[in-house]
């Protein structure tokens, strides 16, 4: 019984992570101006560590890249890469 619950929890976590990744990617794709992580955090009401993890994964898989904002050096704009 306990093992089944552990497996179910892992599946739920995996689904939740996949949805968060898909939502973040969709948000980025639909913006006229490339957003910053803070824009995504505010839109979805998620924490900075949650969004940072999602963005790091997308960057490692070469779906996105970061570019420093010329006007606000604290902001790294998120750019979609061609796939």
C-alpha positions as CSV (number, residue, x, y, z in Angstrom):
1,X,0.0,0.0,0.0
2,X,2.8,2.5,0.9
3,X,4.7,1.7,-2.2
4,X,1.7,2.4,-4.4
5,X,1.2,5.8,-2.7
6,X,4.9,6.6,-3.3
7,X,4.5,5.8,-7.0
8,X,1.3,7.8,-7.2
9,X,3.0,10.8,-5.6
10,X,5.9,10.6,-8.0
11,X,3.6,10.4,-11.0
12,X,1.6,13.4,-9.7
13,X,4.8,15.4,-9.2
14,X,6.0,14.5,-12.7
15,X,2.7,15.6,-14.2
16,X,2.7,18.8,-12.2
17,X,6.3,19.6,-13.4
18,X,5.4,18.9,-17.0
19,X,2.4,21.2,-16.8
20,X,4.5,24.0,-15.2
21,X,7.0,23.7,-18.0
22,X,4.4,23.7,-20.7
23,X,2.6,26.7,-19.2
24,X,5.8,28.7,-18.8
25,X,6.9,27.9,-22.4
26,X,3.4,28.9,-23.7
27,X,3.5,32.1,-21.8
28,X,7.0,33.0,-23.2
29,X,5.9,32.1,-26.7
30,X,2.8,34.4,-26.6
31,X,4.6,37.6,-25.4
32,X,5.4,40.4,-27.8
33,X,8.4,41.5,-25.7
34,X,10.5,38.7,-24.3
35,X,9.6,38.3,-20.6
36,X,11.8,38.1,-17.5
37,X,11.5,35.4,-14.9
38,X,9.7,37.9,-12.6
39,X,6.9,38.3,-15.3
40,X,6.3,34.6,-15.3
41,X,6.4,34.4,-11.5
42,X,3.8,37.2,-11.2
43,X,1.5,35.8,-14.0
44,X,1.3,32.3,-12.5
45,X,1.7,33.3,-8.8
46,X,4.7,30.9,-8.4
47,X,7.9,31.3,-6.4
48,X,11.2,32.4,-7.8
49,X,12.8,28.9,-7.1
50,X,10.0,27.1,-8.9
51,X,10.3,29.3,-12.1
52,X,14.1,29.2,-11.9
53,X,14.1,25.4,-12.0
54,X,11.7,25.4,-14.9
55,X,13.7,27.9,-16.9
56,X,17.0,26.2,-16.1
57,X,15.6,22.9,-17.5
58,X,14.3,24.7,-20.7
59,X,17.7,26.3,-21.1
60,X,19.6,23.0,-20.7
61,X,17.4,21.4,-23.3
62,X,18.1,24.4,-25.6
63,X,14.5,25.6,-25.8
64,X,15.3,29.1,-24.4
65,X,18.2,31.4,-23.9
66,X,18.7,34.4,-21.7
67,X,19.7,37.9,-22.8
68,X,20.5,40.8,-20.4
69,X,18.0,43.7,-20.7
70,X,19.9,46.9,-21.7
71,X,17.7,49.1,-19.5
72,X,17.5,46.9,-16.4
73,X,20.6,44.8,-15.8
74,X,18.7,42.8,-13.1
75,X,16.3,41.5,-15.8
76,X,17.4,38.7,-18.1
77,X,15.0,38.5,-21.0
78,X,13.9,35.0,-22.0
79,X,14.2,34.2,-25.7
80,X,12.8,31.2,-27.4
81,X,15.2,29.3,-29.6
82,X,14.3,27.6,-32.9
83,X,13.8,23.9,-32.6
